[in-house]
């Protein structure tokens, strides 16, 4: 079910050997090493080019004379309104009163609603009071209380009270891929957020291993109390890309990644 602390670092990942790990297994398809090398080189070249253009800065006056194919420095400059001014209950807030602000809000709301905190009643209510329009908070609380049942907790590998079994790491994360405004007025906006998600229990003997999913969340937002708030929320599957050929990581690698890698504040 799916209704943020910045950290940085570099991680070197070692693919697990084939064995009994529920996260391991054969690759989904074979591709030549030469193709992989070409892909890596291509990505590095693109990154170098992007950094070079970004560092040029400039006033957007255009390319130098005699080279009409060279892009303006402004084409790679950061754009948009500052996404947030602060946080409440750990959730970014203080969005711009425009379409960009609505999209930033919807993306960050998707992260909160898809987080592991939603599986804890107290934390869930704090989230709802932060991102739901005041007139609808009680309705959302009652609806979700009926959804987060002992049977649901058990289905995702948790104890019946929603706690995580000893020796395991519970994973529930949503990552926005993109946003789109489908309707807007001065104080109302309907935004679609395309997301990928992770859900499951990381552990050597887990019967509910962490799996990925793709879905689109549609939120109707309204400007209330000086910020964007959710009025209604719905979700549908996809769009879903074709899986790659990466081998699934071990349970230990998955747990470590979740514990050591923080989330982000999203902006349009």
N, C-alpha and C positions, 0 to 999 in steps of 0.2 A: 504494500500500500504506500502511496506517496501523496498526499493532499495537494557566523560564518567564521579571525586570528590568522594572520599572515605569517608564514614561516618560509624560509628558503634553505636550499641545500642541494646537494647532488647525491644521487643514489646509484650505486652500481648493482645491477640485478643479475644474479646467477640463476640460470634455468635449473629447475630441479631434475634430478635423475628420475627415470621412469621407475615406478614403484606403486605402492599401495596408497599413496596420498590422494585423498579425494579431489585435490586441486590439480593433480598432475594428469598425465595422459598424453596420447599421441597428438601431433600437430594435426590441424584440420585439413591441411593441404600442403603440397611440396612446391617450393619455388627455388630457383637456382641462387647460389651465393652471389653470382655476378649481378643479378637483378637487385639483390639487397644492397650490394655495394653502391650501385648506381643511385638507388634511392637515398642512401645516406649522404653521398656526395652532393646530390641535388639539393637536399635539405640544407646542408652546410653552406652551399653557394647562395641559396636564397636568404639565409640568415645574415651572411656577411653583407649582401647587397642591401638588405633592409636596414641594418645597423649603419652602414655607410650613408645612406640617404637620410636617415633620421638625425644623424650627427651633423649633417650639413646645416640644419636649421634654415634661417633665411626669412625673408619677408614675403615669400611667395611671388617674387618678381619674375620668375620664369627661368628657363634654361639659358645657358650661355649662348651667345650668337653663333650661328652656323650649325647647331645641333638641335633640330626641332624634335627629335625622337627622345631626347633626354627629359625625364619627368621633372616637374617643379618640385622644389623642396617641400612645398606646402602639401603635396599629395601624400606624404607619409607622416605629416605632423599630427599630434594628438588633437582630436576634435571632441566636441560635446560639452555638456554641462557637468560640473563637478557632481559625482554621483550621490554622495551623502555628506551630512554635516556632523553626524554623531551616531550613537547606538543606544538601543533600549532593549533590555533583556538579552543582550548579546547579539541583537539583530540590527543591521544598519537601518538608519532612519534619517529623516530630514531631506527628502528628495525634492528636486526641482518641480515646480508646478507647470509641467509641460509634458509632451509625449515622451521625450527622453527620460524624464524623471519617472514616468509611469512604467516604462520598460525596465529601468533599473530596479524599481521597487518590486515588480513582478518576478524578476530573476532572483532577487534576494529572498523573496517570500517563498519561492519554490524550494530554495535550499533549506530554509527553516522547516517547512512542512514535510520535507523528505528526510529530516535528520533523525538520529537515534533518540534525541530528546523527546520526540513525539510519543515514544513508547512509555514515557513516565508521566503519570497523570498531572503532577504538580508542574513539571516543566512544560507539558503540553498546554496547560491552561495559561501559563505565562506567555507562551508564544502566541496563542490565540488573542489574548488581550492586547498584544502589541501590534498585530498585523490585521486583525479583523475590524471592520467598522463597528463602533460601539453598539449599535442597535442590533447587530447580528451575533455578538459574541456568545450569548447564552444558547442560541440555536446551534451554533457550531460545536460548543462544548458538549451538549446533549447528544448530538449526532455522532461525534467521535467517541464518546464514552460507550456508545452502543457498538461501535466498530472494533475498538481495541478491547477485545474480550480474551478470556483465558484460552479459548480455543484458537484464536488468532495468534496469540503469543506462542503457543505450543507449535503452531504451524510453521513459524519462522525460526524455531529452535530455542526460544526463550522458556523460562519457567512460567508457570501459570500466572504469577503476579507481575510478569514483565521484566523481571530481573534476569541477568545473564548467568548461565551456569558457570560454576567455578572452572577455571582453566581454559575458558574460551573468550573470544573477542567478538562482540556483536557489531555488525557493520550495517549502517543504513545511511546512504549519502545520495544526494541529488546534485548533478552538475548541469547547469544550463548551457546549451550549445548555441542558442540564438533566440531572439525575441522579435515579435511582430505585432504592431498595433492594428487591430481589425475594425475598431470603431473608436471614435473620440469626440469629446466636446470639451468645453472649458473646465468642467469639474468631474468628468467621467471618462474612463478609458477602458476598453476591453483589449487585453493583451494575451497573445499566445506565447508560451515558453516551451521551446523544444528542448528536451532533457535526456540525459543518460542517467541511469541509477544503479546503485549497488545495494544488495540486500542479502543478508545471511549470517551464518555463524562460522567464524574462522577458528578451526581447531582440528587436530589430527584425526579425531574420530567423529567429526561433525556429520550429522545426517542431513543438515541443511546448509551446505557450503555456500559461500558468497557467489551470487550470480549477478549478471548485468542485464539491464533492460533499457528500452527506449520508449519514450512516451511524450505526449504534448499536453501541457496543462493550459487551460483557458481560464483567465481570471478577469472578472469585471471589477474594476477599481473605482473608488470615488474619493474626491478630495474632502477630507474630514479632519477637523482639528489641526489644520496646517500641515497635513501630510497625506500620502496615498494610503488607502486601506482597502482590504478585500471585501466585496459585497457578496459575490458568488464565486464558486470554484468548481471546475470539472476537469476530467482527464480522459484521454484516449490513447491507445497504443500507437507507437511509431511516430514519424518515419524511422525505420530500422535499417541500418546499413548491412552489407554483406560482411560476415565475420572475417577477421584476418587469420593469419596462420600462426599467431603467437601461441606458445604453450602456456596453459594455465599455471600460475605461480603456486608455490607450496602454501600450506596453511600458515606457517610461521612468517613467510614473506608478506602475505596478505595482512596479517594482524599487525606486523611491524609498520607497514606502509600506512595503515589507518591510524595507528597510535602516534606516529612521528610526523605525518603530513597534515598540516592544517588546511582550512578552507580559505576562500577568498570573498571579497566584496565585489559584486558584479555591477557593471555599468554598461549602458548602451553607448 
